[in-house]
């Protein structure tokens, strides 16, 4: 398959492969990685342990877990400040099930919204066949004074691409964040089951 670099895309948050962007989220990349790839294609086990950690909000007995990049490893991920990689528990091949790249905005949500609008405009041109939804501003879970603004593109296969700005409350102590996510159908269903 011929790789099409979208490095022009927003100085760049995403790159794509394949001549058509319509059907399969596996054709999309974040930080040079795609859903369906093995994390072992990019890092050996020592490098995974050195560069990633498992956040505490997933229990060890759940179907999925997340590897999140440690601070200081962003040079490995193109323009992202970090990545979250979703893997299935007990999968020795470490196949990436979903992937999220994020960029921190130091308490500057307006710049985040501006970048989000650029990305959404470009994605709207690329994903013309996909169902687009602007969800408006929603409350975040676990941060009563925080909110986020997601825009999603749903694929016929059940996968989803989401671009969202998170406006965290000052008491959280986190930077405002732009997140670009690729979710498989299976991981979306898992997330929905945890929220019900």
C-alpha positions as CSV (number, residue, x, y, z in Angstrom):
1,X,0.0,0.0,0.0
2,X,1.3,3.4,-0.9
3,X,1.9,5.8,2.1
4,X,0.4,9.2,1.7
5,X,2.0,11.6,4.2
6,X,-0.3,14.3,5.5
7,X,2.5,16.1,7.2
8,X,0.9,19.2,5.6
9,X,-2.1,18.5,7.8
10,X,-2.1,21.0,10.6
11,X,1.6,21.0,11.0
12,X,0.9,17.8,11.5
13,X,-1.3,15.7,13.7
14,X,-2.1,12.8,11.6
15,X,-0.8,10.8,8.6
16,X,-2.7,8.5,6.4
17,X,-2.0,5.5,4.2
18,X,-4.0,4.0,1.4
19,X,-5.6,5.7,-1.6
20,X,-9.0,5.8,0.1
21,X,-9.8,7.2,3.5
22,X,-13.3,5.9,3.6
23,X,-13.5,2.5,5.2
24,X,-10.8,1.4,7.5
25,X,-9.3,3.1,10.6
26,X,-6.3,0.8,10.2
27,X,-5.2,3.1,7.3
28,X,-4.7,6.0,9.8
29,X,-1.6,6.7,11.8
30,X,-0.9,8.6,15.0
31,X,2.8,9.1,16.0
32,X,3.7,6.7,13.1
33,X,1.6,3.8,14.5
34,X,-1.7,2.3,13.3
35,X,-4.4,0.3,14.9
36,X,-3.8,-3.4,14.3
37,X,0.0,-3.0,14.4
38,X,2.0,-4.7,17.2
39,X,3.7,-2.3,19.6
40,X,6.7,-4.7,19.3
41,X,7.1,-3.4,15.7
42,X,8.2,-0.1,17.2
43,X,9.7,-0.8,20.6
44,X,11.3,-3.8,22.3
45,X,10.1,-4.8,25.7
46,X,12.8,-2.8,27.5
47,X,11.9,0.3,25.5
48,X,8.2,-0.2,26.3
49,X,9.0,-0.4,30.0
50,X,11.3,2.6,29.8
51,X,8.9,4.8,27.7
52,X,5.4,3.8,28.9
53,X,3.4,3.2,32.0
54,X,0.0,1.7,32.7
55,X,-2.4,4.4,34.3
56,X,-4.1,3.3,37.5
57,X,-7.7,3.9,36.3
58,X,-7.9,0.5,34.5
59,X,-8.2,-2.5,36.7
60,X,-5.8,-5.4,35.9
61,X,-8.7,-7.8,35.2
62,X,-10.4,-5.7,32.5
63,X,-10.5,-6.6,28.9
64,X,-8.2,-3.7,27.8
65,X,-5.4,-1.7,29.4
66,X,-3.6,1.5,28.3
67,X,0.1,2.1,27.8
68,X,0.7,5.9,28.3
69,X,3.9,7.5,27.3
70,X,6.1,8.9,30.0
71,X,7.1,12.5,30.1
72,X,10.2,13.2,28.1
73,X,9.4,10.6,25.4
74,X,7.6,12.9,23.0
75,X,10.5,13.1,20.6
76,X,9.5,9.6,19.5
77,X,5.9,10.7,18.5
78,X,6.4,13.4,15.9
79,X,4.5,16.5,17.0
80,X,2.6,14.9,19.9
81,X,3.4,15.5,23.5
82,X,2.4,12.0,24.3
83,X,0.4,8.9,23.3
84,X,-2.0,6.4,24.8
85,X,-2.0,3.0,23.3
86,X,-4.9,0.6,24.0
87,X,-4.0,-3.1,24.1
88,X,-6.0,-6.2,25.0
89,X,-5.2,-8.0,28.3
90,X,-3.4,-11.3,27.8
91,X,-2.4,-10.4,24.2
92,X,1.3,-11.4,24.1
93,X,1.6,-9.8,20.6
94,X,0.8,-6.4,22.0
95,X,-1.5,-5.5,19.1
96,X,-2.6,-1.9,19.2
97,X,-6.4,-1.8,19.5
98,X,-6.9,2.0,19.7
99,X,-4.6,4.9,19.8
100,X,-4.7,8.5,21.0
101,X,-2.2,11.4,20.5
102,X,-2.3,14.5,22.6
103,X,-0.9,18.0,22.6
104,X,-0.8,20.1,25.8
105,X,-1.9,23.7,25.8
106,X,-0.8,25.4,29.0
107,X,-4.1,26.7,30.2
108,X,-4.8,28.1,26.8
109,X,-8.1,26.6,25.6
110,X,-8.7,29.1,22.9
111,X,-5.5,28.0,21.0
112,X,-6.7,24.4,21.5
113,X,-10.1,25.3,19.9
114,X,-8.4,27.0,17.0
115,X,-6.2,24.0,16.3
116,X,-9.2,21.7,16.7
117,X,-11.2,23.7,14.2
118,X,-8.3,23.4,11.6
119,X,-8.2,19.6,12.1
120,X,-11.9,19.2,11.9
121,X,-12.1,21.2,8.7
122,X,-9.4,19.1,7.1
123,X,-11.0,15.8,8.4
124,X,-14.4,16.9,7.1
125,X,-12.8,17.1,3.6
126,X,-11.0,13.7,4.0
127,X,-13.9,11.8,5.7
128,X,-16.8,13.0,3.5
129,X,-18.4,9.5,3.6
130,X,-18.3,9.3,7.4
131,X,-20.9,10.5,9.9
132,X,-19.6,13.6,11.5
133,X,-21.0,14.9,14.8
134,X,-20.1,18.1,16.8
135,X,-21.1,17.2,20.3
136,X,-20.8,20.8,21.7
137,X,-19.3,21.4,25.1
138,X,-19.8,18.5,27.6
139,X,-18.9,17.9,31.2
140,X,-15.8,15.7,31.9
141,X,-16.0,12.7,34.2
142,X,-14.0,13.1,37.4
143,X,-13.6,16.9,37.0
144,X,-16.8,18.7,38.1
145,X,-15.5,22.1,36.8
146,X,-13.9,20.8,33.6
147,X,-15.4,20.2,30.2
148,X,-14.5,19.0,26.8
149,X,-15.6,19.6,23.2
150,X,-15.5,16.5,21.0
151,X,-16.1,16.2,17.2
152,X,-16.4,12.6,16.0
153,X,-16.3,10.9,12.6
154,X,-17.9,7.4,12.7
155,X,-16.9,4.7,10.2
156,X,-19.2,2.1,8.8
157,X,-17.1,-0.6,10.5
158,X,-17.9,0.9,13.9
159,X,-14.6,2.6,14.3
160,X,-14.4,6.3,15.3
161,X,-12.0,9.2,14.9
162,X,-12.4,11.9,17.5
163,X,-10.8,15.3,17.8
164,X,-11.5,16.9,21.2
165,X,-10.2,19.8,23.4
166,X,-10.2,19.3,27.1
167,X,-10.6,22.3,29.4
168,X,-9.5,21.0,32.8
169,X,-10.3,22.9,35.9
170,X,-7.3,24.6,37.7
171,X,-7.7,22.3,40.7
172,X,-6.9,19.3,38.5
173,X,-3.5,20.8,37.9
174,X,-3.4,19.5,34.2
175,X,-2.8,21.4,31.0
176,X,-5.6,21.9,28.6
177,X,-5.3,19.3,26.0
178,X,-6.0,18.6,22.3
179,X,-6.6,14.8,21.7
180,X,-6.8,13.1,18.4
181,X,-8.1,9.5,18.8
182,X,-8.7,6.4,16.7
183,X,-11.1,4.0,18.4
184,X,-12.0,0.5,17.2
185,X,-15.6,-0.7,17.4
186,X,-14.6,-3.2,20.1
187,X,-12.9,-0.6,22.3
188,X,-15.8,1.8,21.9
189,X,-18.2,-0.8,23.1
190,X,-15.9,-1.5,26.1
191,X,-15.8,2.2,27.0
192,X,-19.6,2.4,26.7
193,X,-20.1,-0.6,29.0
194,X,-17.9,1.0,31.6
195,X,-19.9,4.2,31.6
196,X,-23.3,2.4,32.0
